[in-house]
Amino acid sequence: MQTISHWIGGKPVEGVSGNFGPVFNPATGAQEKQVAFASVEEVDAAVAAAKEAFATWGTSSLAKRTSVLFRYRELVAAHREELARLITAEHGKVHSDALGEVARGLEIIELACGIPEKLKGELSTQVSTRVDVAAIRQSLGVVAGITPFNFPAMVPMWMFPLAVACGNTFVLKPSEKVPGAALKLAELAAEAGFPDGVLNVVNGDKVAVDRILEHPDIAAVSFVGSTPIAKYIHTTGTANGKRVQALGGAKNHMLVLPDADLDLAADSAINAAYGSAGERCMAISVVVAVGETADPLIEKIKARAAALRIGPGDDPASEMGPLITKVHRDKVASYVQGAAAQGAHVVVDGTGFTVEGFEGGHWLGVSLLDNVTPEMDAYRDEIFGPVLSVVRVATYDEAIALMNASPWGNGTAIFTRDGGAARRFQLEVEAGMVGVNVPIPVPVGYHSFGGWKDSLFGDHHIYGNDGVHFYTRGKVVTTRWPDPSDGGINLGFPSNH
């Protein structure tokens, strides 16, 4: 059985802790690999390698950093098919979705290639007689990222390219469920010319996570995952003096007004709810239908759901793959059954779905629930699977009150032809990312990604300008070049004259 190792100091390092975790093929349910779990000592070795590398990388020129990143961008692009196959084999998502994930990660590498523009400082001359003031941004040192299973290539690429472009060195702890893509990204980084220790990968469980959060030489931690873990990461990391950005869970709502294009809304609901088997923090999990919109919209969604092709991710005919684990599959299915018991109408029930020849896979068909109310578990919890709930409301005001009462505020969308309603919505809804007739409003790389409320802990969103600010700290330099007439003692408060 293949063992996936760590990457420390520019080379693969076999796990010595003796602890390993299984890596499954979700389409078959079979364990095909195992991944080494890092001990405290192995995390320390990765941090030590990063700290040693920072001594030179942190003072390297912007020209050197960007030349390496340009080579890295070309290598990742050239290996996108291989990366997508790794993602599909360990995560289960269909190949086209995996390719899309790599493409979105490439956007952030491209952003990092332009880091000289992002790190330009500010200069004010003659603020006082012969006095100039400059503001600059400098790297932090060793930083770390803890990433989720659902985007094993994209989310790491949201973090480390920008971090190292800013002059930091990086320790990545990917999800132990899908470690292959992260290791490949590290190998490509070495091939591109990343100096040894600039990018390190340690696989593992809570032992590795806690050591990252406690290690005195790690200055900052980026995290993407569920809300309970995001809270833990933020609380523990900040208690240990670290800068932390922790992106949590979501319950994304899609508001459909009576004047909306219902065919567009139905297509968008299918794509946003069931893409990647609903295992996205930006998935739409609740459609809020206003007035008489619900019945025709539900019929359109139901018809489209019946035509979806679900199968192994490496089958070109498949539009949706399996869920990540059997445990998660069973948990998601329980929400469909529980919703029916709590009074919802199950319009489409995917809990009995299987794929011939792949009966051991973690399969779940798409489910559609109608007449869902805020008291139901299917509404209150982040399901993270292919389950779409429809909540019926009478007015726009009722809809906005419902949505803003949610503890999450990651992404949201409105479908309407009314520009005034759309403008009101984007100003009134309490969420960090808003789509107008766009169901999954993930920002392009040069804007920042992040939610509100329990969807984000910390002051910075990820990538874009917020990412640059997170991975750097400001410094202000005041300079005077005196002439011979200057001097003397003055204990008064400095003034600008």
TILO-294027 format. One line per 2 residues: number of its first residue (from 1); their letters; for each residue x, y, z of C-alpha. Coordinates in nm, 4 decimals. Each point is the difference from the previous one (the first is absolute). Example, Ala and Ser with C-alpha at 12.3 -4.5 7.8 and 13.67 -1.06 7.14 Angstrom:
1) AS) 1.2300/-0.4500/0.7800  0.1370/0.3440/-0.0660
end
This chain:
1) MQ) 0.0000/0.0000/0.0000  0.1299/0.3446/-0.0943
3) TI) 0.1016/0.2152/0.2959  -0.0236/0.3775/-0.0372
5) SH) 0.2810/0.1668/0.1893  0.0853/0.3495/0.1183
7) WI) 0.2042/0.2595/-0.1893  0.2562/0.1718/0.2216
9) GG) 0.3012/0.2030/-0.0998  -0.0457/-0.0602/-0.3715
11) KP) -0.0324/-0.3788/0.0030  -0.2472/-0.2766/0.0910
13) VE) 0.0289/-0.1214/0.3580  -0.1429/-0.3357/0.0999
15) GV) -0.2186/0.0083/0.3075  0.1800/-0.1255/0.3094
17) SG) -0.2822/0.0420/0.2518  -0.1421/-0.3419/-0.0877
19) NF) -0.3473/0.1496/-0.0365  -0.1789/-0.0135/-0.3325
21) GP) -0.3439/0.0893/-0.1294  -0.1988/-0.1623/-0.2807
23) VF) -0.0546/0.1702/-0.3354  -0.3076/-0.1353/-0.1777
25) NP) -0.1231/0.0046/-0.3554  -0.3522/0.1340/0.0622
27) AT) -0.1355/-0.1558/-0.3215  0.0880/-0.3519/0.1124
29) GA) 0.0179/0.0410/0.3751  0.3359/-0.1802/-0.0026
31) QE) 0.3093/0.1183/0.1811  0.2663/0.0459/-0.2658
33) KQ) 0.2646/0.1999/0.1893  0.1089/0.0940/0.3473
35) VA) 0.1380/0.3299/0.1218  0.2618/0.0509/0.2679
37) FA) -0.1157/0.1989/0.3014  0.2589/0.2443/0.1277
39) SV) 0.1266/-0.0066/0.3541  0.0801/0.3157/0.1933
41) EE) 0.3662/-0.0546/-0.0898  -0.0788/-0.0161/-0.3711
43) VD) -0.2006/0.3229/0.0145  0.2923/0.1568/0.1843
45) AA) 0.2359/-0.1189/-0.2759  -0.2197/0.1645/-0.2657
47) VA) -0.0115/0.3261/0.1951  0.3764/-0.0103/0.0515
49) AA) 0.0526/-0.0475/-0.3750  -0.2321/0.2912/-0.0712
51) KE) 0.1728/0.2200/0.2562  0.3417/-0.0751/-0.1481
53) AF) -0.1264/0.0743/-0.3509  -0.1556/0.3293/0.1111
55) AT) 0.3427/0.1370/0.0894  0.0770/0.0329/-0.3716
57) WG) -0.3399/-0.0170/-0.1700  -0.1408/0.2798/0.2166
59) TS) 0.2704/0.2384/-0.1225  0.0043/-0.1218/-0.3611
61) SL) -0.0907/0.2439/-0.2742  -0.3485/0.0304/-0.1430
63) AK) 0.1527/-0.0828/-0.3359  0.1286/-0.3339/0.1278
65) RT) -0.3278/-0.0918/0.1674  -0.2098/0.0844/-0.3035
67) SV) 0.2297/-0.1846/-0.2407  -0.0477/-0.3157/0.2076
69) LF) -0.3754/0.0542/0.0158  -0.0265/0.0498/-0.3760
71) RY) 0.1748/-0.3359/-0.0495  -0.2292/-0.1542/0.2586
73) RE) -0.3085/0.1291/-0.1761  0.1100/-0.1665/-0.3245
75) LV) 0.0760/-0.3312/0.1727  -0.3356/-0.0120/0.1780
77) AA) -0.1773/0.0807/-0.3265  0.1950/-0.2730/-0.1785
79) HR) -0.0922/-0.2553/0.2689  -0.3642/0.1009/0.0401
81) EE) -0.1266/-0.3313/-0.1382  0.2146/-0.1985/0.2431
83) LA) -0.1143/0.2162/0.2902  -0.3634/-0.0420/-0.1038
85) RL) 0.0375/-0.3780/-0.0148  0.1474/-0.0001/0.3523
87) IT) -0.2903/0.2096/0.1263  -0.2597/-0.2241/-0.1623
89) AE) 0.1623/-0.3176/0.1330  0.0044/0.1211/0.3614
91) HG) -0.2937/0.2417/0.0174  -0.2375/-0.1514/-0.2547
93) KV) -0.0997/0.3182/-0.1853  -0.0366/-0.0257/-0.3762
95) HS) 0.3018/0.0750/-0.2155  -0.1364/0.3256/-0.1439
97) DA) -0.0672/0.1304/0.3511  0.3521/-0.0981/0.1079
99) LG) 0.1451/0.1824/-0.3007  -0.2037/0.3071/0.0928
101) EV) 0.1425/-0.0119/0.3503  0.3550/0.0018/-0.1353
103) AR) -0.0877/0.2899/-0.2308  -0.1251/0.2090/0.2946
105) GL) 0.3186/-0.0769/0.1898  0.2039/0.1132/-0.2975
107) EI) -0.1728/0.3393/0.0237  0.1630/0.0558/0.3386
109) IE) 0.3429/-0.1075/-0.1251  -0.0446/0.2575/-0.2759
111) LA) -0.0930/0.2588/0.2630  0.3153/-0.0931/0.1929
113) CG) 0.2084/0.0487/-0.3169  -0.1056/0.3659/0.0149
115) IP) 0.1067/0.0465/0.3614  0.2334/0.2969/-0.0734
117) EK) -0.3079/0.2094/-0.0753  -0.1742/-0.1186/0.3183
119) LK) 0.3016/0.0768/0.2211  0.0570/0.3523/-0.1257
121) GE) 0.0267/0.2285/0.3009  -0.0982/0.3621/0.0565
123) LS) 0.2171/0.3076/0.0296  -0.0826/0.3462/0.1288
125) TQ) 0.2733/0.2568/-0.0508  0.0605/0.3187/0.1946
127) VS) -0.2492/-0.0834/0.2763  0.2191/0.2258/0.2086
129) TR) 0.3128/0.1918/-0.0916  0.2242/-0.2487/-0.1824
131) VD) -0.2035/-0.2916/0.1458  -0.1498/-0.2834/-0.2085
133) VA) -0.2276/-0.2834/0.1151  -0.0188/-0.3369/-0.1753
135) AI) -0.2401/-0.2889/0.0651  0.1161/-0.3490/-0.0973
137) RQ) -0.1217/-0.3550/0.0505  0.2257/-0.2858/0.1050
139) SL) -0.0382/-0.3746/0.0336  -0.0911/-0.1719/0.3270
141) GV) 0.2315/-0.3022/-0.0033  -0.1258/-0.3578/0.0189
143) VA) -0.3726/-0.0299/-0.0686  -0.2277/-0.3031/-0.0253
145) GI) -0.3150/-0.1168/-0.1734  -0.2526/-0.2652/0.1037
147) TP) -0.2225/-0.0947/-0.2913  -0.3238/-0.2012/-0.0530
149) FN) -0.0803/-0.3144/-0.1952  -0.2395/0.1546/-0.2493
151) FP) 0.2565/0.2036/-0.1977  0.3322/-0.1800/0.0515
153) AM) 0.1872/0.2049/-0.2633  -0.1851/0.3298/-0.0241
155) VP) -0.0092/0.1006/0.3674  0.3729/-0.0662/0.0580
157) MW) 0.0644/0.2117/-0.3106  -0.2150/0.2726/0.1543
159) MF) 0.2603/0.0164/0.2771  0.3609/-0.0913/-0.0638
161) PL) 0.0733/0.1693/-0.3369  -0.0982/0.3391/0.1396
163) AV) 0.1730/-0.0672/0.3319  0.3330/-0.0919/-0.1575
165) AC) -0.0287/0.2832/-0.2535  -0.0132/0.2365/0.2988
167) GN) 0.3259/-0.1522/0.1251  -0.1331/-0.2486/0.2568
169) TF) 0.0698/-0.3716/0.0175  -0.2853/-0.2463/0.0351
171) VL) -0.1081/-0.3158/0.1822  -0.3098/-0.1609/-0.1526
173) KP) -0.2181/-0.2532/0.1832  -0.2454/-0.1345/-0.2606
175) SE) -0.3019/-0.2142/0.0760  0.1057/-0.3522/0.0848
177) KV) -0.2881/-0.1264/-0.2161  0.1457/0.1446/-0.3238
179) PG) 0.3766/0.0510/0.0403  0.1240/-0.0880/-0.3491
181) AA) -0.0520/0.3345/-0.1742  0.1835/0.1975/0.2697
183) LK) 0.3046/-0.2234/-0.0277  0.0001/0.0403/-0.3778
185) LA) -0.0218/0.3794/0.0355  0.3067/-0.0119/0.2262
187) EL) 0.1927/-0.2133/-0.2494  -0.0801/0.2466/-0.2776
189) AA) 0.1094/0.2882/0.2225  0.3418/-0.1617/0.0425
191) EA) 0.0227/-0.0536/-0.3754  -0.0856/0.3675/-0.0554
193) GF) 0.2883/0.1094/0.2194  -0.1555/0.0587/0.3414
195) PD) 0.3012/-0.0190/0.2361  -0.0035/-0.2912/0.2422
197) GV) -0.2233/0.0731/0.2961  -0.2054/0.2786/-0.1600
199) LN) -0.2981/-0.2364/-0.0385  -0.0441/-0.2974/0.2330
201) VV) -0.2876/-0.2485/0.0298  -0.0837/-0.1955/0.3144
203) NG) -0.2898/-0.2421/-0.0030  -0.1870/-0.0983/0.3100
205) DK) -0.2842/0.0434/0.2412  -0.0626/0.2068/0.3125
207) VA) 0.3540/-0.0601/0.1267  0.1416/0.1872/-0.2983
209) VD) -0.2660/0.2714/0.0135  0.0541/0.0712/0.3682
211) RI) 0.3763/0.0145/-0.0393  -0.0386/0.2532/-0.2828
213) LE) -0.2275/0.2111/0.2194  0.2419/-0.0134/0.2931
215) HP) 0.3369/0.0245/-0.1743  0.1783/0.3201/0.1029
217) DI) 0.1724/0.0419/-0.3375  -0.3230/0.0100/-0.2029
219) AA) -0.1208/0.3578/-0.0360  -0.3336/-0.0508/-0.1756
221) VS) -0.2488/-0.2754/-0.0853  -0.2530/-0.0163/-0.2831
223) FV) -0.2875/-0.2469/0.0241  -0.3016/-0.1055/-0.2048
225) GS) -0.2492/-0.2523/0.1389  -0.3058/-0.0412/0.2174
227) TP) -0.1190/0.2677/0.2428  0.0717/-0.1945/0.3233
229) IA) 0.3572/-0.0697/-0.1081  0.0438/0.3554/-0.1296
231) KY) -0.0972/0.1303/0.3442  0.2509/-0.2376/0.1608
233) IH) 0.2768/0.0988/-0.2415  -0.0625/0.3710/0.0583
235) TT) -0.0280/-0.0253/0.3767  0.3040/-0.2241/0.0435
237) GT) 0.2184/0.1758/-0.2550  -0.0649/0.3493/0.1313
239) AN) 0.0506/-0.1195/0.3584  0.3469/-0.1037/-0.1136
241) GK) 0.0703/0.3438/-0.1448  -0.0609/-0.0798/-0.3648
243) RV) -0.1765/0.1901/-0.2719  -0.2896/-0.2244/-0.1127
245) QA) -0.2468/-0.0002/-0.2868  -0.2481/-0.2859/0.0419
247) LG) -0.2706/-0.0448/-0.2598  -0.2909/-0.2065/0.1312
249) GA) -0.3183/-0.1625/-0.1238  -0.3015/0.1304/-0.1829
251) KN) -0.3704/-0.0266/-0.0667  -0.0274/0.1907/-0.3241
253) HM) -0.3427/0.1292/-0.1059  -0.1197/0.0766/-0.3513
255) LV) -0.2892/0.2462/-0.0140  -0.2326/-0.0333/-0.2995
257) LP) -0.2416/0.2881/-0.0602  -0.3210/-0.0353/-0.2040
259) DA) 0.1458/0.1908/-0.2947  0.3052/-0.2272/-0.0325
261) DL) 0.0833/-0.2083/-0.3060  -0.1082/-0.3331/0.1507
263) DL) 0.1871/-0.2128/-0.2528  0.3224/0.1813/0.0847
265) AA) -0.0813/-0.0286/0.3711  -0.0699/-0.3738/-0.0281
267) DS) 0.3203/-0.0653/-0.1940  0.1939/0.2048/0.2510
269) AI) -0.1552/-0.1799/0.2984  0.0959/-0.3380/-0.1475
271) NA) 0.3556/0.1093/-0.0741  0.0551/0.1716/0.3348
273) AY) -0.1687/-0.2609/0.2201  0.1206/-0.3228/-0.1587
275) GS) 0.3345/0.0882/-0.1566  0.2835/-0.1887/0.1710
277) AG) -0.2753/-0.1964/0.1805  -0.0773/0.3101/0.2051
279) ER) 0.3366/-0.0213/0.1756  0.0759/0.3690/-0.0456
281) CM) -0.0074/0.2815/0.2529  -0.1513/0.2123/-0.2763
283) AI) -0.2702/-0.2522/-0.0924  -0.3575/0.1247/0.0014
285) SV) -0.1852/-0.2073/0.2575  -0.3182/0.2087/0.0393
287) VV) -0.2212/0.1512/-0.2688  -0.2234/0.2739/0.1420
289) AV) -0.2982/0.0246/-0.2335  -0.2157/0.3142/0.0214
291) GE) -0.3755/-0.0090/-0.0622  -0.1234/-0.2257/-0.2777
293) TA) 0.3533/-0.0756/-0.1192  0.0408/-0.3245/0.1929
295) DP) -0.2239/-0.2435/-0.1888  0.1248/0.0616/-0.3554
297) LI) 0.3602/0.0316/0.1194  -0.0149/-0.3303/0.1876
299) EK) -0.1404/-0.1768/-0.3052  0.2843/0.1312/-0.2130
301) IK) 0.2640/-0.1023/0.2564  -0.1599/-0.3436/0.0367
303) AR) 0.0058/-0.0617/-0.3757  0.3647/0.0990/-0.0257
305) AA) 0.0970/-0.2084/0.3037  -0.1470/-0.3122/-0.1614
307) AL) 0.2314/0.0411/-0.2980  0.3266/0.0304/0.1950
309) RI) 0.2567/-0.2714/-0.0647  0.1710/-0.1208/0.3182
311) GP) 0.2970/-0.2307/-0.0187  0.3761/-0.0404/0.0474
313) GD) 0.1896/0.3242/-0.0408  0.2301/-0.1448/-0.2673
315) DP) -0.2972/-0.0888/-0.2234  -0.0418/0.2869/-0.2513
317) AS) -0.3777/-0.0532/0.0076  -0.0241/0.0705/0.3742
319) EM) -0.1229/0.3402/0.1128  0.0182/-0.0718/0.3748
321) GP) 0.2132/-0.2442/0.1938  -0.0170/-0.1666/0.3424
323) LI) 0.0415/0.1564/0.3423  0.3340/-0.0023/0.1774
325) TK) -0.0659/-0.2782/0.2578  -0.2699/-0.2490/0.0861
327) VH) -0.0454/0.1636/0.3406  -0.0622/0.3368/-0.1633
329) RD) -0.2306/-0.1580/-0.2571  -0.2136/-0.1515/0.2740
331) KV) -0.0101/0.3259/0.1945  -0.1194/0.1959/-0.3037
333) AS) -0.2658/-0.2626/-0.0737  -0.1301/0.0281/0.3565
335) YV) -0.0991/0.3633/-0.0639  -0.2332/-0.1059/-0.2809
337) QG) -0.1649/-0.2603/0.2185  -0.0130/0.2387/0.2946
339) AA) -0.1569/0.2768/-0.2078  -0.2854/-0.2265/-0.0983
341) AQ) -0.0572/-0.0898/0.3641  -0.0020/0.3695/0.0930
343) GA) -0.2642/0.0898/-0.2564  0.1857/0.0897/-0.3195
345) HV) -0.1106/-0.1357/-0.3362  0.2687/-0.2145/-0.1639
347) VV) -0.0429/0.0831/-0.3681  0.3077/-0.1969/-0.1090
349) DG) 0.1557/-0.2662/0.2241  0.3539/-0.1013/-0.0889
351) TG) 0.0730/-0.2131/0.3049  -0.0492/-0.3324/-0.1760
353) FT) 0.2251/0.0769/-0.2935  0.2851/-0.2291/-0.1028
355) VE) 0.2138/-0.0593/-0.3075  0.0079/-0.3404/-0.1639
357) GF) 0.3452/-0.1525/0.0236  0.1028/0.2479/0.2701
359) EG) -0.2338/-0.1055/0.2788  0.2664/0.0579/0.2647
361) GH) 0.0372/0.3666/-0.0882  -0.1198/0.2880/0.2135
363) WL) -0.3000/0.0743/-0.2190  -0.2844/0.2353/0.0692
365) GV) -0.2411/0.1296/-0.2579  -0.1244/0.3566/-0.0019
367) SL) -0.2838/0.0901/0.2363  -0.2487/0.2883/-0.0143
369) LD) -0.2038/0.1051/0.3040  -0.3037/0.2295/-0.0070
371) NV) -0.1849/0.1804/0.2804  0.3130/0.0128/0.2138
373) TP) -0.0225/0.2273/0.3027  0.2758/0.1595/0.2106
375) EM) -0.0673/-0.2364/0.2914  0.0940/-0.3113/-0.1984
377) DA) 0.3444/-0.1587/0.0260  0.0341/0.0060/-0.3787
379) YR) -0.0192/0.3790/0.0177  0.1941/0.0606/0.3205
381) DE) 0.3082/-0.2130/-0.0744  0.2674/0.0165/-0.2667
383) IF) -0.0705/-0.3238/-0.1874  0.2902/0.0150/-0.2489
385) GP) -0.1591/-0.2368/-0.2463  -0.2409/-0.0129/-0.2960
387) VL) -0.3111/0.1079/0.1912  -0.1893/0.3133/-0.1064
389) SV) -0.2706/0.1490/0.2218  -0.2747/0.2352/-0.1148
391) VR) -0.1406/0.2511/0.2472  -0.3152/0.1875/-0.1034
393) VA) -0.0510/0.3630/0.1017  -0.2603/0.2613/-0.0911
395) TY) 0.2174/0.3091/-0.0520  0.3508/0.1264/-0.0628
397) DE) 0.0113/0.1468/0.3513  -0.0881/-0.3370/0.1530
399) AI) 0.2737/-0.1605/-0.2095  0.2706/0.2452/0.1018
401) AL) -0.0938/-0.0361/0.3681  0.0224/-0.3795/-0.0297
403) MN) 0.3377/0.0102/-0.1698  0.1510/0.2542/0.2371
405) AS) -0.1097/-0.2050/0.3000  0.2349/-0.2800/-0.1094
407) PW) 0.3150/-0.0306/0.2120  0.2008/-0.0386/-0.3215
409) GN) 0.0750/0.2632/-0.2594  0.2264/-0.1529/-0.2618
411) GT) -0.1626/0.0395/-0.3420  -0.3462/0.0802/-0.1281
413) AI) -0.1789/0.0789/-0.3252  -0.3105/0.1719/-0.1318
415) FT) -0.1800/-0.0815/-0.3245  -0.2032/0.2866/-0.1390
417) RD) -0.0378/0.2320/-0.2982  -0.0595/0.2980/0.2319
419) GG) 0.3131/0.2133/0.0387  -0.1434/0.1845/0.2986
421) AA) -0.0715/-0.3230/0.1867  0.3472/-0.1293/-0.0817
423) RR) 0.1586/0.3191/0.1278  -0.1975/-0.0161/0.3247
425) FQ) 0.0994/-0.3635/0.0430  0.3717/0.0477/-0.0438
427) LE) -0.0038/0.2771/0.2620  -0.2395/-0.1637/0.2474
429) VE) 0.1023/-0.3655/0.0023  0.2501/-0.0999/0.2687
431) AG) 0.2515/-0.2062/-0.1941  0.3539/0.0492/-0.1220
433) MV) -0.0560/-0.1044/-0.3633  -0.3122/0.0886/-0.1985
435) GV) -0.1131/-0.1134/-0.3427  -0.2584/0.1729/-0.2183
437) NV) -0.1284/-0.2697/-0.2353  0.3276/-0.1779/0.0825
439) PI) -0.0541/-0.3001/0.2302  0.3586/-0.0562/0.1189
441) PV) 0.1578/0.3460/0.0329  0.3595/-0.1101/0.0627
443) PV) 0.2145/0.3077/-0.0681  0.2717/0.0046/-0.2614
445) GY) 0.3535/-0.0208/0.1349  0.0655/0.3730/0.0216
447) HS) -0.2972/0.0472/0.2331  -0.0184/-0.1731/0.3386
449) FG) -0.2044/-0.3016/0.1106  -0.1698/-0.0110/0.3389
451) GW) -0.3249/0.0063/0.1890  -0.1558/0.1689/0.2992
453) KD) -0.1209/-0.1184/0.3411  0.0761/-0.3687/0.0708
455) SL) 0.1481/-0.0430/-0.3470  0.3184/0.1915/0.0858
457) FG) 0.2106/0.0412/0.3115  0.2701/0.2635/-0.0235
459) DH) 0.0365/0.3373/-0.1669  0.1152/-0.1024/-0.3473
461) HI) -0.1635/-0.1761/-0.2916  0.2131/-0.2345/-0.2084
463) YG) 0.2020/0.0852/-0.3144  -0.0291/0.3332/-0.1839
465) ND) 0.1101/0.3125/0.1884  -0.1157/-0.1491/0.3299
467) GV) 0.2323/-0.2957/-0.0576  0.2972/0.2279/-0.0601
469) HF) -0.0794/0.1934/0.3167  -0.0419/-0.3193/0.2008
471) YT) 0.3415/-0.1329/-0.1025  0.1823/0.3304/0.0606
473) RG) 0.0231/0.2640/0.2705  0.0367/0.3721/-0.0366
475) KV) 0.2939/0.2140/0.0923  0.0258/0.3800/-0.0143
477) VT) 0.3437/0.1612/-0.0426  0.0535/0.3689/0.0766
479) TR) 0.3192/0.1445/-0.1489  0.1824/0.3305/0.0327
481) WP) 0.3290/0.0936/-0.1619  0.1025/0.3082/0.2014
483) DP) 0.2139/0.2837/-0.1187  0.2720/0.1517/0.2239
485) SD) -0.2375/0.2552/0.1545  -0.2232/-0.2701/0.1561
487) GG) 0.0423/-0.1171/0.3567  -0.0670/0.1041/0.3564
489) IN) -0.1992/-0.1449/0.2871  -0.3815/0.0110/-0.0053
491) LG) -0.2011/-0.2248/0.2364  -0.3375/0.1220/-0.1268
493) FP) -0.2428/-0.2133/-0.2018  0.1225/-0.0393/-0.3617
495) SN) -0.1824/0.2275/-0.2429  -0.0123/0.0155/-0.3778
497) H) 0.1691/0.3315/-0.0849
end
